[in-house]
Amino acid sequence: MSRHNISRRGFLKLATASSVAITAGITGLPSPLRASSKKEVKKGARFLKYDRGVKTTNFCEMCFWNCGVNVYTRNGVIHKLEGNKLNPNNRGHLCAKGNAGIQSTYDADRVQSPLIRTGNRGEGKFKKVSWEEAYKYVHKKLNPLIDEYGPETLATFMHGTGEPYPHMLTLALGSPNITIPAYSQCLGSREMAWALTFGTGVSGHETYDMANSKHMMIFGRNFAGSVQVRETEDFAEGLARGAKLTYIDPRQSESAVRATDWLQINPGTDMALALGFIHVIIRDNLANMDFVRKYCYGYNELTEHMKKYSPQWASKKTGIDAKTIERIAWEFAKDAPNVVAIPARRHTRYGNDTQTVRAIAILNALMGSWGVPGGIFIRNKVPLNFPKEELPDAPDARRADGAGKGEKYPLAPITLGRTNGIYKATLTKKPYPIKAWLLYGTNPLSHSSIGVNGIYKALDNLDLIIAIDTQFSDTVMYADVIFPESTYLERYDAPFVQKDKTPFITLRKPAIKPIYDTKGCFDICKGIAKEFELDDWFEKSPKEQVEELSQVLSEEQMKTLEKDGVLLFEDVNPYPCASGVTPDFATSTGKVQLYVKDLEEMYKKQGDEFSPMPIFKDPVMPAKDEFRMLFGRTPHHSHARSQNNWILLELQDDTPVWMNPKDAKKMGYKDGDMVYLVNAKTGHKSDHSERLKVTNRIKEGAVFIHHGFGHTTKAWTRGYEKGTKENWFVSDGVDPISGAAAFHNGFVKVVRA
């Protein structure tokens, strides 16, 4: 008889036996609740106690949302991570990645000591050395390069809370070539468009008040599959309170399945749809004219400009019915001002991304959603004066990436740089040779925008690659010297001060001592700087910066911060427009710019792409036997850093290729077939086959895979070659305004394995 086939008599016997066992207590585990003597109570009481252990406060670094974490240790071993209920970033909750954070520390595949390469680059042959040997190696190799080519020959890539230290080191050495991939490989176009319109960016901790919204119009931002806990909660809360959701995406993501209206748009036409909405709003007098008259610049120019972008025109471009466009524009306006139109976070897509987000920003302005509940809240600063950190003077040398005033991308901020520009400069040796890279927590082989051949050729042009990391990423395996960083659970970092709806300070303290021969990024950079006699720039360690807080906080505030791990500053106003306070807009006109005067000269010289108001241009299209390659994050992984974490690999360890049923039928493919992707431009074929997922959740003419997989480092015993690496198939285009990458104009062929 099957173990599942239990007769009624057998079930009653089992139930009776279970009842007896519960009543009597399992042998060795007496129930103190049913004890008949004090002796039995004392014996069983230990089973009612839970030893939480020693608590330290921290903030998570499994992604860069930086959720508050309480860390519990017993006998020097971490046994539990728990969300800090007082931290506004996560309110006590952790996502799958945050809960898997312990494994990032107790991973035997970590970089465990300083290493110097002994074999060929990428071969994985290194020798263990002392810290002093590693520091001296950098000086021995880098100093001659600086003498020959100048300090600007060094380019630094940074991603993580330790960024201030390689930044300081690079400036002290005299190089201007500092770049943060989060700008040009992710949210740069979005931030620039928002700043051109409202005078400030959305920020890494976005300012959408979704929990109180009546209508969320989302252009491909997948909050239900997000890396940000608070935003996911606010998204769900808004829906629970009855908010409408208009979701716009060629793919039906985790968010799209929750939509009131999912608009399965043609890829690359988001701007056209936004312009269609704007046309209806202006044509039918649906704009919030009180807000427009008080705070906006260029409404008359916008009115004239939008006449050609009718719903019928937008329908032909987007594939969305004109009546649907009109209906949704009316519904959105009806719920104003408590509405919000939201662009994607990673807006490196089609090369028109700054102007696309400009159109979305204008939608918000016309609704008057700025500074009101359910719209866009205003971030507030922590009201304290912190000691200003002295930085080395900005180097005189010209940047290599074309960012900054007087360069090809004059609006691109030099503080963030153009990572894609540094890749290209290293490859072409123009405007001058880049001969050394310093990598802090970055992996160019998993987010390159210059193609499979280009990135390897760029690496070949380097005489020195320095890596500071916790793990052996694909690019770290090409390094000449590797400095092992302690994980976020093993180190101090500077106090985390967040400008937000409710601004706050939080602390990171080590829960345990480093279990391997590792150091924090501060100590690593100071050790390198010392060899160049530049360590005077590294005066205050992160621990000393934490201790320094007592100089700016009251005794009571300091006690609260130490006890709770977070200090909130709640006497702020995130909704100035709703409360009658005139907001400040740091634009050149001092108003919300529907028409951007700052672009006028560039428009005259360089054409429509720099128009003060968005002008739609048709996206480039794949050939008949090709597909547009789209990619996005999975909820279970962040970036390309967590695919060796066994806990998260249990949730997802591959990247099936999504294809529309109509496309599959034309090609004679069926669900579950094994296929390869082939780059239509370079001919590069994926390293191994992937499972085909035939689904209506992806638009015809496009395929989709998840980001961050396909790692080639054999040092990852679990994540090696899991899934397909999407950046071998993306395009190498550039947004002309922001200088950020444009990944989604890459085309592939799908061939049977």
N, C-alpha and C positions, 0 to 999 in steps of 0.2 A: 504493500500500500504506500502511496506517495505520502511524504511527511506533511503535505498540505491537506490530505484527505482525512479529516478527523470526524469520527461519528459523533452523534449527539451524546451518547454515553461516555465516549472518550473525552469529549469536551468538558462534560460535567466533572469527570474525575480530575482532569487537569485543573479546572477552575477551583475545585475543592482543595486539591493539593497546594495550589498557589496561595489560597486563602490561609491555609494552615501555616505555610512557610512565612507569610507576611506577619501573621499573628504571633508566631513563636519566635521569629527572627532567624535569619540564616545562621548556621553554625559559625561561631567566631565573630559574629556581628550582632550582639544583643541589642535590642531596641530599648534605648533609655526612656522612650515615651511610655513603654509598657513595663518598666522595671518595678519589682515588688519590694526592693530594698535600696537604701542609700548606697550600698556597695555596688549594686548593679548600675545605679545612676552614674556613679563616678566612673565605672568601667566603660560605659557606653557614651559618656559625654564628649569624648574626644572626636567622635564621629559627627558631632554637630558643629564642630569648629572648623573654620577654614583659615589657614595661615596664608594671608596675602603676601607676606614677606615685606621686604624693604621697598618703599616707593620712591621713584625719582620721576621728575617731569621732563618732557621732551616734546619735540614736534617731528612728525613723520617725514621721511625723505624717500619713501617709495615712489612718490611723485613730488611735484613742487607746489602743491596746494598747501602743504605743511600743516596738516591736522594736528591738534593737540593730543598728546599721548601720555598716559601714566604707565610707567614701566615698573613691573614687580619682579624682584629677584629673591631667591632663597639660596643661601650659601654661595653667593657670588655667581649664580646662574639665573639667567632671565627665564621665567616660566610663563609670563603673561604680559600682553599688551592690552591696554584698555583705553578707549577714547576719553579725553578730558571733557566732562560735561559742561565746563565753564568756558571752553574755547569756542568763539563764534564760528570758526572755520568748520567745525564738525559736530559740536553740541553733544559730545559723548560717543559718537559713532565712528567706526572705522570700516572702510571698504575691504574687499577681499585682499587687495594689495597691502593695505595697512596692517591687516591681521597676519599677513605672511611675512612681516618685517623681521621677525626673529630669525627666520631662515637666512636673511641677508647677512647676519652676523655669524651664525653657526654653519656656514657653508664652507666645506673643505676645498671647494674650487676657488676660493678667494685668493687674491694676491696676498701672500703671507710675509714677505720680506722684500727689501730692496733687491732689484735684479738688473743685470747688465747683459745685453744680448751677446751670444757667442756664435750663433749660426746665422743663416741668411734671414733677412726680414720676412716675417710671417711663418718661419719654420718652427717657431716655438722653443728654440734652444736658448736658455739663459743660465747665468751663474748667479748664485746667491752672494751678495756682497754686504759689507757694513754700510751704515748710513753715511759715514764719512767718505767712503770710497765712491758712493753714488753721487754725493755732492761734488766731489773733486772731478769726477768724470764729466759732469755737466760743464764745469768751468773749463776743463781742458778742451772740450769739443766746441763749446759755444763762443768762447773768447776769441779764437782765431777767425770765426765767421763774422763776428761783430767788427773786428779789425779790418777785414777785407771788404765787407759789404755794407757796414754800418749797422747800428742796433735795430733798424727797421727790418732787417732780414729775419727777425724773430716774429712769428705770428702766434697768438694765444687764443685758444678756444675754451670757453668756460660754461659750465652748467651745473649749478648746485649752490648750497648755502655757503660754501667756502670761497665763492667767486671773488670777494674783496682781496684775497691774498695773492692769487696769480695776477690779478689786475694791478695790485701795488707793485709786485715784482717786475712785471713787464714795463710799467711806466718808469720805474727806477732804473731799469736797464736802458731805457731811452727809445723803446719802440711804441709807435702809435697803433700798431696792428692788433688790437684787442677786439674780439668778436664773441657774441653770445648767440648761439644758434636759435634760441627762442624767438629772436627777432626775424631774421631773414628766412628761416626755415619753418616758421610757425605763424605768429600773430602780428608780424610787422605791418602788413598792409591794413589790417583791421585797426591797429592802434593809430596809424597815420591818418586814416580817413576820419576816425572819430575826433582826433586832435584838430584836423583842418575844419571840421564842422563845429565842434563844441569847445575846442581849446584844451581838451584833455583826453587821454586815452581811456579805454574801457578798463585797463589794468589787468594784471594776471589774475586778480581776484575780482571777477566781473561785477558790475554794478546794476544788474537787472533785479528788480524787486518782484520776482515771479510769484512769491507766496501770496502777494496781495493783488496780483494782476487779474483783470477781467478777460483779457485776450492776449495770448502770446503768439506772435508770428515769428517762427523760427526758421532761418535759412541754413539748414544742415548742421546745426549745433546739437549734438546728441547728448542731452542732459541725462537721460535714463541710462546711458552707457558711458557716463562721464568718469573723469578722474577726480572730480571735485565733490566731496561729500555734501557740503552745505548746499551747493547748487542743485544737486540731485534731489535733496529733501525739499528745497523751495519749489522746484519744478513740480514735484508730486503734491506738495501742499496746495499750490495754485490750482492744479487740476481737481483736487479733492474739494476745494471750495467752489468749484463750478466754472473755472476759467475755460474759455474756448481755446483750442490749440490749432493753429494753422501751421502745418509742418511741410517744409519745402525741401525736397531732396530726391535725386534719382534713385536712391536706395531707401527701402523701408527699414529704418534702424529701430533700435529699442524704443526710441522716442516716437518715431512715426506711427507705431502701432497704437499709440495712445491718443492720436490726433482726432480732432473733430473733422478736419479736412486734411488729408495727406495729398499734396500736390506733387505727383511724380514728374518732375520737371525735366526737360531736356538738359543734359549737362552743359554748363557754361552759359546758361541763360538766366541766372538769378537776377542780374541787373535789369534785364528786359522785363521780368515780372514785377520788380519793385517800381520801375518806371511806369508800368501799366497801372499799378495801384495809385501812384502819385497823380497820374493823369485823371483818374476817376475822382480822387479826393478834391483836386482843384476844379475840375469841370463841374462837379455837383455841389460845390461850396460846402464841403465836409470838413475843411481844415479848422483847427482851433485858432480862430483869428485873433482872439484876445492874446494868446501866447505869441503868435506870429507878429502882431503889431508891436508888442512890447519888446520882444527879445530877438527877432530874426532879421537878417540882412539878405536882400536879394529876392524877395517874394515875387515882385513884378517880373524880374528876369526869368525866374523859375516858371512862372505861369506861361510865358511865351515859349520857353524852351520845351515844355512838356506837351504842347499841342499835338506833336507828331507821334507821341507814344500812346496811342489809343489802346483799349483792351483788345480790339481786333488785331492790331499790329502785334501786341504782346502775345496773343494766342498763337499766331503763326510762328513766333520765335520759340516759345516755351513748350508748346504742346498742351497748354492748359486752356480750357474753354473760356471764351470771352465773358460769358454770363457768370461763370464762377469767379472770374477776376473782379467783376463789378460787385457781385454779392459780397465777397469777402472784404473788399474795400469799404463797403457800406457798414458791414458788421463791425469791422475794426474801428471805424470812425464813431460808430454809435456808442462804443464802450470807452471812448477817449474821455479824459486823459489817462485813465488807469490801464493803459495798454503798453506793450513793449514789442518792438521789432528787433530781432536778435540775429546778428551775423554769426558765422562759424568762428570758432576759436582759431583753428589752424586754417588761415585764409590764404595759403600758398597754393593756388589752384589754376587759374586760367590766364594769368597775365594782365587781367583788367581788374584785379582784386581791390585796389584802393578805391577806384571809382564805383565798383559794386557796393562796397561798404558805405561809400558816400551816399548812394541812393537809399540804403537802409537807414542811415543816420537821418536823412531828410524826412523819411517816413515818421520817425520819432518826433522830429521837430514840428512837423505839421499837426501831429496829434497833441502837442504840448505835454509830452510824457516826461519831460526833464524835471527832476526834483519833486516828483509827486509819488504817493503810494501806488504800487502796481505798475509803475513806469521805470524810471532810471533814478536810483538814489544817488546822493552825493557823498563821496568818500570824505571823511574827516581825519585830520592829523591827530596824533597823540599830542596833547597840549603841554609838552615839556621841551625844554631847551637842552639837548644833548651836546656834550663836547664835540666840536667839529674835528674830524680826523684830517690831519694834514696829508696832502698827496703830493707826489713829485710834480714838477712843472710839466705841462703837456709838451710832448716832444715836437720839435719843429718839422720833422720829416713828414713828407706827404704819405697819406695812407695808400695802401696797395689795392684796396677794394672799391675805390670810387665813391666812398661815402663822405658826405660833408660839403660844406659851402665851397663853391668853385669847382666841384667835381661833377662827374656824370650824374650822380644821384645826390643832389645838394640837400634834399630834405631828409635823407637817411641819417639817423643820429650816430655820431662817431663814438658815443659811449656804448653803443650796442653793436655797431659794425655790421658788415655784410659777410656772413660766413660763406655764402656761395661766391662772393667776390674774391675772398682769400683763396678758395679752392682754385678758381680760374687763374688768379695771379701766380699761384705756385706752379700751376701747369704750364702757363705761357711764359713765365719769367718776366712779365710786364705788369706794371711799369718798371719793376726792378726784381731781382731774384729774391724769392723767399726760400731760405735755406734751412730754417729750423722751425719746428712746431712744438708748442707746449700745449698739451691736451689735459684739461681738468674735467673729468667726468663726461667727456664727449667721445663720440664714436663716428667719425666721418664715413666710415665704410657702411654705416647703416642709415645715414641721412645725407649722403652726397647728392648734389644736383648737377654734376657734370658728367654723369654716365659711368658705366663700369670700367671702361678703358681709361677715361680721364682721371678718375680718382687714383687708380694704381700708378699711372704715369706721374701724377703729382707727387705721390709718395716717393717715387724713384728720384725725383728732383731734390729731395731733402737730404741734407747731410746729418741732420740730428732730429730725432723725435723723442720728446720727453713726455712721459705719461704719469699723471697722478690719478689714481683710481682705486676703487675697492675690488675690482674684478678684471678678469682677462677678457675684455671686449675684443671684437675682431681687429680694431685698430691698435689697441694696446699690444696685441701680438706682433705688431710691426714696429714697436718702439725700440729705441736703442737703450734706454734706461727707464725703469719703472719704479715709481715710488708708491708703496702701498698706503692708502689712506685708511684710517680707522673708520668704521661704520658710524652712522648717526647715533647708535646706542652705546658707543664706546668713547665718545669725545664731547668736549665742550664746543659750543659755537657762540658767536656774538649774540646778544639778545635780539630776538626777532620782534621788530616793531612794525605793526601793520596799520596802514592808513585804510580806513574801512567805514562801513555804515556805523559800526560801533568800534572805534579804534582800540587797539590793545597791544600789550607787550606780553611775550611768552618766553620761556627759557628752555634751553637744552642743556641737560647735565648728563654726564656719563653714568649709565646704570651699572656698568662693569668696567673693569680695566681691559685694555685691548688683549684679546686672546692670542694674537700673533704679533710679530714684530712690525707694528704699524704705528703711524702718527697722524695727527690732525693736519689739515691742509696748511694752517698757519705755521706750524713747526717745520713742515716740509719746505715751504717757500722761504721761511727765514733761514733755514739751513743752506739753501741754494744761494740766497742773497749774501750770506756771510762770506762765501767764497769770492764774491765780487766786491766785498767790503761795502755792502749796501744794507746790512742788517739793521742799521739805525732806524730805517723806515718801519721796522717791525717791533715797536716798543711795547704795545699792550697785547697780551695774549687774549684769546676769547674768555678765559676764566677771569682775567683781570677786568675785562670789559663788563662782565656780569657783576663783579664786585663794585665796579664804578657806579652802578645804578644807584647805590645808596646816597650818592652825592646829588642826585636830581629827584629822587623820590623821598616822600616823607617816611618816617619810621613805620607808620601804619601801612602805607602802600607797599613798602619793602617786605613786611611780614606777610601781607596778602599774596604777593608775588611768589615768595618762597614757599608758602603753604599750598597755594592753589596751582602754581605753575603758570598762572595767567593773571594779568591785571587789566581790567576793563575801564574805559573812560566813556561813561554813558551820557554825560551832559553835553550832547551834540544834537545837531539838527540835520538829518539826512534828506529832508523834504522841504527845502527853502521855498519853492514856488507854491506849495500847498499851504504854507504858513504865512504867506505874504511877504517873504524876504526876497529881495532882488538878488538873483544869483550873479556870480561873476563868470564871464566867459573869456578865457585867455587867448582870444583870436585877435588878428590884426585890426578887426573892426570893433572888437569888444562885444560882439553879438554872435548868435548862432548863425553860421554862414551857410545859407542855402546856395549862395553864389560865393565862391572862394576867390577873393581878390589876389591872394598870394600866388595863384596859378596863372594870372593873366599874361605875364611876360613869357613864361614857359609855353603857354598855349600859342602865343603869336609865333614863337620860334620853332616849336616842335609838333604842333598839330593837335588833333582831337583827343589823343590820350591824356593830354594835360588840361582839358577843358575845365573851366571853373564850375561847370555843372556836368553831370555824367552824360556821356554819349556812348550808346551801345554799338559794339562792333561784333559781328558774328564770330563765334569761336572756330578755330581750325577743326576740320573734321577728318575722321579716319577713312581709309580706303574701304572698299566693299568687303574685303576679306580680313579687315582689321577691327579691333575693338579699342575704345577708350579705356585706359586703365585707371580705375578709381581705387582709393584706399582710405581707411580710417581706423580709429582705435577700437580695440575690444575692451569691454569693461574689466577684464581680468588681468590686463597688463598695462604698464605705463611705458611710453617711449619704446626703447629697445634694450631696457636694462634688467627686466625681470623674467626673461624667458629661460633662465637657468634655475629658477626657483621652483623646486619640486611641488610645493603646495599649489602654486598657480598653474603649473603645467598639468596638474590633475584636472583643472577646469578647462584649459584649452592648450593644446600643444601642436596645432597645425593651422594652416590657412587655406581652407577650401576656396576654390575659384567660383564665385557666384556668376551665373549666366541666365539670361531670360529664356523661358521655354521656347519662344519663337526663334531665337537665335540658335538654340540647341537643336531644334527640329531641322532647321536649314542645313546644319552641319552634320546631322545624323548622330548627335550625341545624346546620351541619356544621363539622368542623375546617378552619380556614383562612378562614372567613367574617370579614368586617370588621364590627366592631361599635362602638357608642358606649356609655359608661356614663352613666347619668343618676341624680343624687342623688334618692332617693325623697322626701326631706323638703323640699329647696330647689328641686328642678327643674333644678339646674345640670347641664349636659351637658359631657362631656369635650371638650377643644379640638379633638381630631382622633380618627379611628377607630383601633382596634387590632385585631390579628389574634386570632381566637378559637382557643384551644388546648383541644380537647376531650379530656379525660383522666380516667381513674378515680383519678388521684392527688389529686383534690380532692373533698371531701364534697358530697353533694347539698344543694342549698339555699344554697350559698356559691360565691362566685367569688374568685379570688386574682390579685393583681398584685405585682410587685416594687417595693420602696420606692426613692424618690430620683430619679425621672425626671419628665419633663414640664416642664422649665424654660422660662420665658418670656422670659429675658433674651437679646436679640439680640446682646449682646456676646460670647456663647458661640458662636463660629462653627461648632463641631462638635456641641455638646450641645443647641442650641436646639430645643425641641419634640420631643426624642427621648423617646418613651414617654408615659405618662400619670401625672399628679400625683395620688397617692392621697389626699392630705389634703383634697381638695375633696369627698370622699365618706365620710370617717370621721365618727363620732359625736362630740358635744361633751360626753359624760358625764364624771363625776368619781368616783374612788374615795373614799368618804366618810371613810376612815381616813387614808390617805396624802395625799389631795388631788391625786393624780396623775390624768392623763387616762385615758379609757376609749374607745379608738378603734374597737373591733370591733363596736359596736352600731350602726354605720352601714349603711344598706340602699340598694341600687341597683337600677335596672332596666337590662336589657341590650337595646339596640335595634339593629336591623340598619342598617348604614351605607348 
